Amino acid sequence: MITLLNQPWTERLGWTLLHFLWQGVLVAALYALVRALAGGRISARGRYTIACASLLAMTVAPALTYWWLGNSEQAARIGDLTDWGARQLAPGVAYSPVTDPWRQAMPGIVMAWFAGAAACSLRLLMGFISAAGLRRSRHAPVRTEWQQTLDRLIERMHVSRSVRLLATDRVDSPSVIGWLRPVILVPVGVLCGLAPEQVEALLAHELAHVRRHDYLVNVLQGIAESLLFYHPAVWWISNQIRAEREHCCDDLAVAVSGDVLVYARALAELESMRPAHFKAALSANDGSLLRRIRRLTNPVAAHSPAGWGAAWSLGALLLLGIAGVAVTGAQGQSQPVVNLDTVWPDTVKQGDMKLEVRGLGRLTSDHTATLQVAETQMQEIRQGEPAMLAFPKRKEMVGGKVAVVHPEVANQTITVDVVMDHALPGIDLQEPVDGIITVGGLTNVVYVGRPVFGRSNSRVMLFKIEPDGHSAKKVPVQFGAAPVNVVEVKSGLQPGDKVILSDMSQYDGVAAIVLR
């Protein structure tokens, strides 16, 4: 866990979670504003759609933020702005990636989020297990007349799936469980104690849930709540969705039954407290029962905004979130200072690039040598290809050609015999050899010196030195072929650009550095 939490993505995820503090408040404030401006002119279905769109925006915002923070160009712009903010807030204070307290706090923030998300997910899972247990438990026999009534309602409401009716004493109100094969659980007392028209109105309400695919929406809603559990705006919007969902089903039930008072009296007969042991089900007394009855009997008087108190509270939280993220972002993204003498810069070039393979070995005579080459490059080496040999005790290099490529593989290497262009009299046969074999070339390509961690056909982040020479910003670079000392640049750099090739892994969490 410690190793995982110290990966570069941890800081991105931590900043994503912090940025969602103000993003969630902003979405909730916009939702409250739309509700207030619309007043009573918008239907329950419209309010439900707006609430679902708001929750969807809250769910998508962290994913987009995580992607956006991974874009080096955007991160570099953030680094510029926040570095200026840091200098205004704390002149003369320098933050390094090692001592910055916000970077050190990111693993703890991510760990706390993982723990909370896991707990909420477990709670959600237990709810569905409990609901599934209700479906499999023993049920009292239902009279054929009630199933026939339900079938008639299915036809009248144009429900595309068959729905079973089950009687049980383990629920307190009619409830829907399942999406692909839904069932309606009805308390035995409801079937026996209410008038037939009232029972029919309640069954119409449950079929409205089935027709609207509310069970599936409820599952997705629970997942969003589990992942974004730490933000109160998410729970507020989610509660709005549940309330408007019941209003939509109430409207459909009234349209089918044709009598508002019959349906309102049926609701009044039910207990208003939601069963606490099966949150995954959708029951007829979800939401505020009294508010629903008032809305049915007097729609104009029952209408109220989404809650100005909540809107003002969310507005204050929005300001706090923006201020907190701005300050912490300024500190966390400030640019560390790097000594220019400690890095290895190189200039991007354009032209012909040799494709070379490197091998280490020893002399076998005064004019022959053997080299050990990686097995992965075996297919690139051919007999007669030119080679250059270097010796630790000799300044000049000696040319030669590949004589034999042995097919046997040992320790993931192959043996290559090289014949030198001329003999080396008096040389120590035990002296090691460092050889480079030219296996081909590319014409008119963009290339640069090979970075420490540069590999062929890989995408890396490199610090590109700005024209002033006093700063460098991280840019994504796509590599192509990567021979011994240089690497082909597919995208991200242009000829004339200067980049840092040395190991800069200690600055993985920053988008820009200052060079002194």
C-alpha positions as CSV (number, residue, x, y, z in Angstrom):
1,M,0.0,0.0,0.0
2,I,2.8,2.4,0.8
3,T,4.4,1.7,-2.6
4,L,1.1,2.3,-4.4
5,L,0.4,5.5,-2.5
6,N,3.8,6.9,-3.5
7,Q,3.2,6.6,-7.2
8,P,2.9,9.7,-9.4
9,W,-0.9,9.1,-9.9
10,T,-1.5,9.4,-6.2
11,E,-0.9,13.2,-6.3
12,R,-3.1,13.5,-9.4
13,L,-5.9,11.6,-7.6
14,G,-5.4,13.7,-4.4
15,W,-5.7,17.0,-6.3
16,T,-8.7,15.6,-8.2
17,L,-10.4,14.9,-4.9
18,L,-9.6,18.4,-3.6
19,H,-10.8,20.1,-6.8
20,F,-14.1,18.3,-6.6
21,L,-14.8,20.2,-3.3
22,W,-15.5,23.4,-5.3
23,Q,-16.7,21.6,-8.5
24,G,-19.4,19.7,-6.6
25,V,-20.6,22.9,-4.8
26,L,-20.7,24.8,-8.2
27,V,-22.9,22.1,-9.8
28,A,-25.2,22.1,-6.8
29,A,-25.4,25.9,-6.7
30,L,-26.3,25.9,-10.5
31,Y,-29.0,23.2,-9.8
32,A,-30.5,25.3,-7.0
33,L,-30.4,28.4,-9.2
34,V,-32.2,26.6,-12.1
35,R,-34.8,25.3,-9.7
36,A,-35.4,28.7,-8.2
37,L,-35.7,30.4,-11.5
38,A,-38.0,27.7,-12.9
39,G,-40.4,27.9,-9.9
40,G,-43.5,25.9,-10.3
41,R,-43.5,26.0,-14.1
42,I,-41.4,22.9,-14.5
43,S,-42.9,19.4,-14.0
44,A,-41.6,16.7,-11.7
45,R,-40.2,14.9,-14.7
46,G,-38.2,18.0,-15.7
47,R,-36.9,18.5,-12.1
48,Y,-35.9,14.9,-12.0
49,T,-34.0,15.2,-15.3
50,I,-32.2,18.3,-14.1
51,A,-31.2,16.6,-10.8
52,C,-30.0,13.5,-12.6
53,A,-28.0,15.6,-15.0
54,S,-26.4,17.4,-12.0
55,L,-25.4,14.2,-10.4
56,L,-24.0,13.0,-13.7
57,A,-22.0,16.2,-14.0
58,M,-20.6,15.6,-10.5
59,T,-19.6,12.1,-11.5
60,V,-17.9,13.2,-14.7
61,A,-16.1,16.2,-13.2
62,P,-13.5,14.2,-11.3
63,A,-12.7,12.0,-14.3
64,L,-12.2,15.1,-16.5
65,T,-10.1,16.7,-13.8
66,Y,-7.8,13.7,-13.4
67,W,-7.3,13.6,-17.2
68,W,-6.8,17.4,-17.3
69,L,-4.2,17.3,-14.6
70,G,-2.3,14.6,-16.5
71,N,-2.1,16.9,-19.5
72,S,1.3,18.5,-19.1
73,E,0.5,21.6,-21.1
74,Q,-2.5,22.4,-18.9
75,A,-0.5,21.5,-15.8
76,A,2.3,23.8,-16.8
77,R,-0.2,26.7,-17.1
78,I,-1.5,25.9,-13.7
79,G,2.0,25.9,-12.4
80,D,2.6,29.4,-13.9
81,L,-0.6,30.8,-12.3
82,T,-0.1,29.1,-8.9
83,D,3.5,30.0,-8.7
84,W,2.6,33.6,-9.1
85,G,-0.1,33.2,-6.4
86,A,2.4,31.6,-4.1
87,R,4.8,34.5,-4.5
88,Q,2.0,36.9,-3.7
89,L,0.8,35.0,-0.6
90,A,4.3,34.2,0.8
91,P,7.1,36.2,-0.7
92,G,10.5,34.5,-0.3
93,V,9.0,31.1,0.7
94,A,10.2,28.3,-1.6
95,Y,8.6,24.9,-1.7
96,S,10.4,21.8,-2.9
97,P,8.7,18.5,-3.9
98,V,10.3,16.9,-0.9
99,T,9.3,19.3,1.9
100,D,6.0,20.6,0.5
101,P,3.4,19.5,3.2
102,W,0.6,19.3,0.7
103,R,2.5,16.7,-1.4
104,Q,3.3,14.8,1.7
105,A,-0.4,14.8,2.7
106,M,-1.6,13.4,-0.7
107,P,-1.0,9.7,0.2
108,G,-3.1,10.2,3.4
109,I,-5.9,12.0,1.5
110,V,-6.0,9.2,-1.1
111,M,-5.9,6.5,1.6
112,A,-8.8,8.1,3.5
113,W,-10.8,8.3,0.3
114,F,-10.1,4.6,-0.5
115,A,-11.2,3.6,3.0
116,G,-14.4,5.7,2.8
117,A,-15.3,4.5,-0.7
118,A,-14.7,0.9,0.3
119,A,-17.0,1.3,3.4
120,C,-19.7,3.0,1.4
121,S,-19.4,0.3,-1.4
122,L,-19.7,-2.4,1.2
123,R,-22.8,-0.7,2.7
124,L,-24.3,-0.6,-0.8
125,L,-23.4,-4.2,-1.5
126,M,-25.0,-5.4,1.8
127,G,-28.1,-3.5,0.8
128,F,-28.4,-5.3,-2.5
129,I,-27.7,-8.6,-0.8
130,S,-30.4,-7.9,1.7
131,A,-32.8,-7.0,-1.1
132,A,-31.9,-10.2,-2.9
133,G,-32.6,-12.1,0.3
134,L,-36.1,-10.6,0.4
135,R,-36.7,-11.8,-3.1
136,R,-35.7,-15.4,-2.3
137,S,-37.4,-15.6,1.1
138,R,-40.7,-17.4,1.6
139,H,-43.8,-15.5,0.5
140,A,-47.5,-15.9,1.2
141,P,-49.7,-17.0,-1.6
142,V,-51.2,-14.2,-3.6
143,R,-54.7,-14.5,-4.9
144,T,-55.0,-14.9,-8.7
145,E,-57.2,-11.8,-8.8
146,W,-54.3,-9.5,-7.6
147,Q,-51.9,-10.9,-10.2
148,Q,-54.5,-10.4,-12.9
149,T,-55.0,-6.8,-11.6
150,L,-51.3,-6.2,-11.9
151,D,-51.2,-7.7,-15.4
152,R,-54.0,-5.3,-16.5
153,L,-52.0,-2.4,-15.1
154,I,-48.9,-3.6,-17.0
155,E,-50.9,-3.5,-20.2
156,R,-52.4,-0.1,-19.5
157,M,-49.1,1.5,-18.5
158,H,-47.2,-0.1,-21.5
159,V,-44.6,-1.8,-19.3
160,S,-42.4,-3.9,-21.5
161,R,-41.5,-6.6,-18.9
162,S,-43.4,-9.1,-17.0
163,V,-43.6,-8.4,-13.2
164,R,-44.4,-10.9,-10.5
165,L,-46.4,-10.0,-7.4
166,L,-45.3,-11.5,-4.1
167,A,-46.8,-11.1,-0.6
168,T,-44.6,-11.0,2.4
169,D,-44.5,-9.8,6.0
170,R,-40.9,-8.6,5.8
171,V,-41.6,-5.2,4.1
172,D,-43.7,-2.3,5.4
173,S,-44.9,-1.0,2.0
174,P,-45.1,-2.1,-1.6
175,S,-41.5,-2.2,-3.0
176,V,-39.8,-3.0,-6.3
177,I,-36.8,-5.2,-6.4
178,G,-34.8,-6.0,-9.6
179,W,-34.4,-4.5,-13.1
180,L,-34.3,-7.3,-15.7
181,R,-36.7,-9.5,-13.8
182,P,-38.5,-7.1,-11.4
183,V,-40.9,-8.3,-8.6
184,I,-43.2,-6.2,-6.5
185,L,-43.2,-7.1,-2.8
186,V,-46.5,-6.2,-1.0
187,P,-47.1,-6.5,2.7
188,V,-49.9,-9.0,3.5
189,G,-51.7,-6.3,5.5
190,V,-51.9,-4.0,2.5
191,L,-53.7,-6.6,0.4
192,C,-56.0,-7.4,3.2
193,G,-56.6,-4.0,4.9
194,L,-56.9,-1.5,2.0
195,A,-59.6,-1.0,-0.5
196,P,-59.1,-2.7,-3.9
197,E,-58.8,0.7,-5.6
198,Q,-56.2,1.9,-3.2
199,V,-54.1,-1.3,-3.6
200,E,-54.4,-0.8,-7.4
201,A,-53.1,2.8,-7.1
202,L,-50.2,1.7,-5.0
203,L,-49.4,-1.1,-7.5
204,A,-49.5,1.5,-10.3
205,H,-46.9,3.5,-8.4
206,E,-44.6,0.5,-8.3
207,L,-45.1,-0.3,-12.0
208,A,-44.1,3.3,-12.7
209,H,-40.7,2.6,-11.2
210,V,-40.4,-0.4,-13.5
211,R,-41.5,1.5,-16.5
212,R,-39.0,4.3,-15.8
213,H,-36.1,1.9,-15.1
214,D,-35.7,3.6,-11.7
215,Y,-34.0,0.5,-10.2
216,L,-31.1,0.8,-12.6
217,V,-30.8,4.5,-11.9
218,N,-30.9,3.8,-8.2
219,V,-27.9,1.4,-8.6
220,L,-25.9,4.0,-10.6
221,Q,-26.9,6.6,-8.0
222,G,-25.6,4.4,-5.2
223,I,-22.2,4.0,-7.0
224,A,-21.9,7.7,-7.4
225,E,-22.6,8.2,-3.7
226,S,-20.0,5.6,-2.7
227,L,-17.3,7.2,-4.8
228,L,-18.1,10.8,-3.9
229,F,-19.2,10.1,-0.4
230,Y,-17.2,12.9,1.2
231,H,-19.1,15.8,-0.5
232,P,-22.4,16.8,1.1
233,A,-23.6,18.4,-2.2
234,V,-23.6,14.9,-3.7
235,W,-25.9,13.6,-1.0
236,W,-28.2,16.7,-1.3
237,I,-28.6,16.2,-5.1
238,S,-29.1,12.5,-4.6
239,N,-31.9,13.2,-2.1
240,Q,-33.5,15.6,-4.6
241,I,-33.4,12.8,-7.2
242,R,-35.1,10.4,-4.9
243,A,-37.8,12.9,-4.0
244,E,-38.5,13.8,-7.6
245,R,-38.5,10.2,-8.6
246,E,-41.4,9.5,-6.2
247,H,-43.2,12.6,-7.5
248,C,-42.9,11.3,-11.1
249,C,-44.3,7.9,-10.1
250,D,-47.1,9.6,-8.1
251,D,-48.1,11.4,-11.2
252,L,-48.2,8.3,-13.3
253,A,-50.1,6.4,-10.6
254,V,-52.7,9.2,-10.4
255,A,-53.0,9.2,-14.2
256,V,-53.8,5.5,-14.2
257,S,-56.1,5.4,-11.2
258,G,-57.9,8.6,-12.3
259,D,-58.6,9.8,-8.7
260,V,-56.1,11.9,-6.7
261,L,-57.9,11.4,-3.4
262,V,-57.9,7.6,-3.7
263,Y,-54.2,7.6,-4.2
264,A,-53.6,10.2,-1.4
265,R,-55.6,8.2,1.0
266,A,-53.7,5.0,0.1
267,L,-50.4,6.8,0.9
268,A,-51.8,8.1,4.2
269,E,-52.4,4.5,5.2
270,L,-48.8,3.5,4.8
271,E,-46.2,4.1,7.4
272,S,-44.0,7.1,6.5
273,M,-40.8,5.6,7.8
274,R,-38.6,3.9,5.1
275,P,-37.5,0.3,6.0
276,A,-33.8,0.6,7.1
277,H,-32.8,-2.9,6.1
278,F,-33.3,-2.8,2.4
279,K,-32.2,0.5,0.9
280,A,-31.7,-1.1,-2.5
281,A,-35.5,-1.5,-3.0
282,L,-37.8,1.2,-4.2
283,S,-40.9,1.5,-2.0
284,A,-44.1,3.5,-2.2
285,N,-43.4,5.5,0.9
286,D,-39.9,6.7,-0.1
287,G,-39.4,10.4,0.4
288,S,-41.4,12.8,2.5
289,L,-44.9,11.2,2.7
290,L,-46.6,14.4,4.0
291,R,-45.0,16.6,1.3
292,R,-46.1,14.1,-1.4
293,I,-49.7,14.1,-0.1
294,R,-49.8,17.9,0.0
295,R,-48.4,18.1,-3.5
296,L,-51.1,15.7,-4.8
297,T,-54.0,17.6,-3.2
298,N,-52.7,21.1,-3.8
299,P,-49.8,21.2,-6.3
300,V,-49.4,25.0,-6.3
301,A,-49.2,25.5,-2.5
302,A,-47.0,22.4,-2.1
303,H,-44.4,23.7,-4.5
304,S,-41.2,25.0,-2.8
305,P,-37.7,25.8,-4.1
306,A,-34.9,23.3,-3.7
307,G,-33.9,25.0,-0.4
308,W,-32.4,28.5,-0.2
309,G,-30.8,27.6,3.1
310,A,-28.9,24.8,1.4
311,A,-28.1,27.1,-1.5
312,W,-26.6,29.7,0.8
313,S,-24.6,27.1,2.7
314,L,-23.3,25.6,-0.6
315,G,-22.4,29.0,-1.8
316,A,-20.3,29.6,1.3
317,L,-18.7,26.2,0.9
318,L,-18.0,27.1,-2.7
319,L,-16.0,30.2,-1.7
320,L,-14.1,28.1,0.9
321,G,-13.4,25.4,-1.6
322,I,-12.1,27.9,-4.2
323,A,-9.9,29.7,-1.6
324,G,-8.5,26.4,-0.1
325,V,-7.7,24.8,-3.5
326,A,-6.1,28.1,-4.7
327,V,-3.9,28.4,-1.7
328,T,-2.9,24.7,-1.6
329,G,-2.5,24.6,-5.3
330,A,-0.2,27.6,-5.2
331,Q,1.9,25.9,-2.6
332,G,1.8,22.4,-4.1
333,Q,2.6,23.5,-7.7
334,S,5.3,26.0,-6.9
335,Q,8.4,25.5,-9.0
336,P,11.5,24.0,-7.4
337,V,15.0,25.4,-8.2
338,V,17.5,23.1,-10.0
339,N,21.2,23.8,-10.6
340,L,21.8,23.8,-14.3
341,D,25.2,22.3,-13.8
342,T,23.7,19.1,-12.3
343,V,21.5,18.3,-15.4
344,W,22.3,16.9,-18.8
345,P,20.8,19.0,-21.6
346,D,20.7,18.2,-25.3
347,T,19.3,19.9,-28.4
348,V,16.8,18.2,-30.7
349,K,18.1,17.7,-34.2
350,Q,16.8,16.7,-37.6
351,G,18.7,14.5,-40.1
352,D,19.8,10.9,-40.8
353,M,20.0,8.7,-37.7
354,K,21.9,5.5,-37.4
355,L,20.3,2.5,-35.8
356,E,22.8,0.9,-33.5
357,V,23.0,-2.1,-31.2
358,R,25.4,-2.2,-28.2
359,G,27.2,-5.2,-26.8
360,L,29.9,-5.9,-24.2
361,G,32.5,-8.6,-24.5
362,R,36.2,-9.4,-24.8
363,L,39.0,-9.9,-27.3
364,T,39.6,-13.5,-28.6
365,S,42.8,-12.6,-30.5
366,D,44.6,-9.5,-31.7
367,H,42.1,-9.0,-34.5
368,T,38.8,-10.7,-33.3
369,A,36.4,-10.1,-30.4
370,T,33.1,-11.5,-29.1
371,L,30.2,-9.4,-27.9
372,Q,27.2,-10.3,-25.8
373,V,24.0,-8.6,-27.3
374,A,20.5,-8.7,-25.9
375,E,18.3,-11.5,-27.3
376,T,15.6,-9.0,-28.3
377,Q,17.9,-7.4,-30.9
378,M,19.0,-10.7,-32.4
379,Q,16.8,-10.2,-35.5
380,E,18.4,-6.9,-36.3
381,I,22.1,-8.1,-36.6
382,R,23.3,-9.5,-39.9
383,Q,26.7,-10.8,-41.0
384,G,28.9,-8.1,-42.5
385,E,27.3,-5.1,-40.7
386,P,29.9,-2.5,-39.5
387,A,31.0,-2.3,-35.9
388,M,33.1,0.0,-33.8
389,L,35.0,-1.3,-30.8
390,A,36.2,0.7,-27.8
391,F,38.7,-0.2,-25.1
392,P,39.1,1.2,-21.6
393,K,42.8,1.8,-22.0
394,R,42.8,3.1,-25.6
395,K,41.4,6.5,-26.7
396,E,40.8,5.6,-30.3
397,M,38.1,3.2,-31.5
398,V,38.7,0.4,-33.9
399,G,36.4,-0.5,-36.8
400,G,35.3,-4.0,-37.8
401,K,32.5,-6.2,-39.2
402,V,30.2,-8.8,-37.9
403,A,31.6,-12.2,-38.8
404,V,29.2,-14.7,-37.1
405,V,25.9,-14.4,-35.2
406,H,25.5,-17.4,-33.0
407,P,21.8,-18.5,-32.6
408,E,22.2,-19.9,-29.1
409,V,20.7,-17.9,-26.3
410,A,22.2,-17.8,-22.8
411,N,21.0,-15.5,-20.0
412,Q,18.8,-13.7,-22.5
413,T,21.9,-12.7,-24.7
414,I,23.4,-14.0,-27.9
415,T,27.1,-14.1,-28.9
416,V,28.4,-12.1,-31.9
417,D,31.9,-12.5,-33.4
418,V,33.5,-9.4,-34.8
419,V,36.6,-9.2,-37.0
420,M,38.5,-5.9,-36.7
421,D,39.8,-4.0,-39.7
422,H,43.4,-4.3,-38.5
423,A,45.2,-6.2,-35.8
424,L,46.1,-4.7,-32.4
425,P,49.7,-5.9,-31.6
426,G,50.5,-6.1,-28.0
427,I,47.0,-5.6,-26.6
428,D,45.9,-7.5,-23.5
429,L,43.5,-10.3,-24.5
430,Q,41.7,-10.0,-21.2
431,E,40.8,-6.4,-21.8
432,P,37.0,-5.8,-22.0
433,V,35.5,-4.5,-25.2
434,D,32.5,-2.1,-25.6
435,G,31.1,-2.5,-29.1
436,I,28.5,-0.7,-31.2
437,I,27.1,-2.4,-34.3
438,T,25.3,-0.4,-37.0
439,V,22.2,-2.3,-38.1
440,G,20.5,0.3,-40.3
441,G,19.5,3.9,-40.4
442,L,16.6,6.3,-40.7
443,T,16.5,9.2,-43.2
444,N,15.5,12.8,-42.3
445,V,14.0,12.2,-38.9
446,V,13.8,14.2,-35.7
447,Y,16.0,12.8,-32.9
448,V,17.7,13.7,-29.6
449,G,20.1,12.1,-27.2
450,R,18.6,9.1,-25.4
451,P,17.3,10.0,-21.9
452,V,18.1,7.8,-19.0
453,F,14.7,6.1,-19.1
454,G,14.1,6.4,-22.8
455,R,12.8,3.3,-24.5
456,S,11.7,2.6,-28.1
457,N,8.1,3.3,-28.9
458,S,7.3,4.8,-25.5
459,R,5.7,8.0,-24.3
460,V,7.6,9.9,-21.6
461,M,7.6,13.3,-19.9
462,L,10.6,15.5,-20.5
463,F,11.5,18.9,-19.2
464,K,11.9,21.3,-22.2
465,I,14.1,24.3,-21.5
466,E,12.5,27.6,-22.2
467,P,14.2,30.0,-24.7
468,D,15.3,32.2,-21.7
469,G,17.3,29.2,-20.3
470,H,16.1,29.9,-16.8
471,S,13.1,27.6,-16.6
472,A,11.9,24.2,-18.0
473,K,8.4,22.9,-18.5
474,K,7.3,19.2,-18.6
475,V,6.0,18.1,-22.0
476,P,4.8,14.7,-23.3
477,V,7.1,13.2,-25.9
478,Q,6.5,10.2,-28.1
479,F,9.6,8.1,-29.0
480,G,10.1,5.9,-32.0
481,A,13.3,3.9,-32.6
482,A,15.8,4.0,-29.8
483,P,19.3,2.9,-30.6
484,V,22.3,3.2,-28.3
485,N,22.8,6.9,-27.8
486,V,20.0,8.7,-29.6
487,V,16.2,8.2,-29.9
488,E,13.7,9.1,-32.6
489,V,11.2,11.8,-31.7
490,K,7.7,11.1,-33.1
491,S,5.9,14.0,-31.5
492,G,6.2,16.6,-28.7
493,L,9.5,18.2,-29.7
494,Q,10.8,20.3,-32.7
495,P,14.3,20.6,-34.1
496,G,16.1,23.3,-32.0
497,D,14.3,22.5,-28.7
498,K,16.5,21.9,-25.7
499,V,15.5,19.2,-23.3
500,I,16.9,17.7,-20.1
501,L,17.9,14.0,-20.5
502,S,19.2,13.2,-17.0
503,D,17.1,11.5,-14.4
504,M,14.4,13.9,-13.2
505,S,12.2,11.4,-11.4
506,Q,12.4,13.3,-8.2
507,Y,10.4,16.1,-9.9
508,D,7.6,13.8,-11.1
509,G,5.0,15.8,-9.1
510,V,5.8,19.2,-10.7
511,A,5.0,20.7,-14.1
512,A,7.9,23.2,-14.3
513,I,11.3,23.9,-12.7
514,V,13.5,26.9,-12.3
515,L,17.1,26.6,-13.6
516,R,19.9,28.5,-11.9
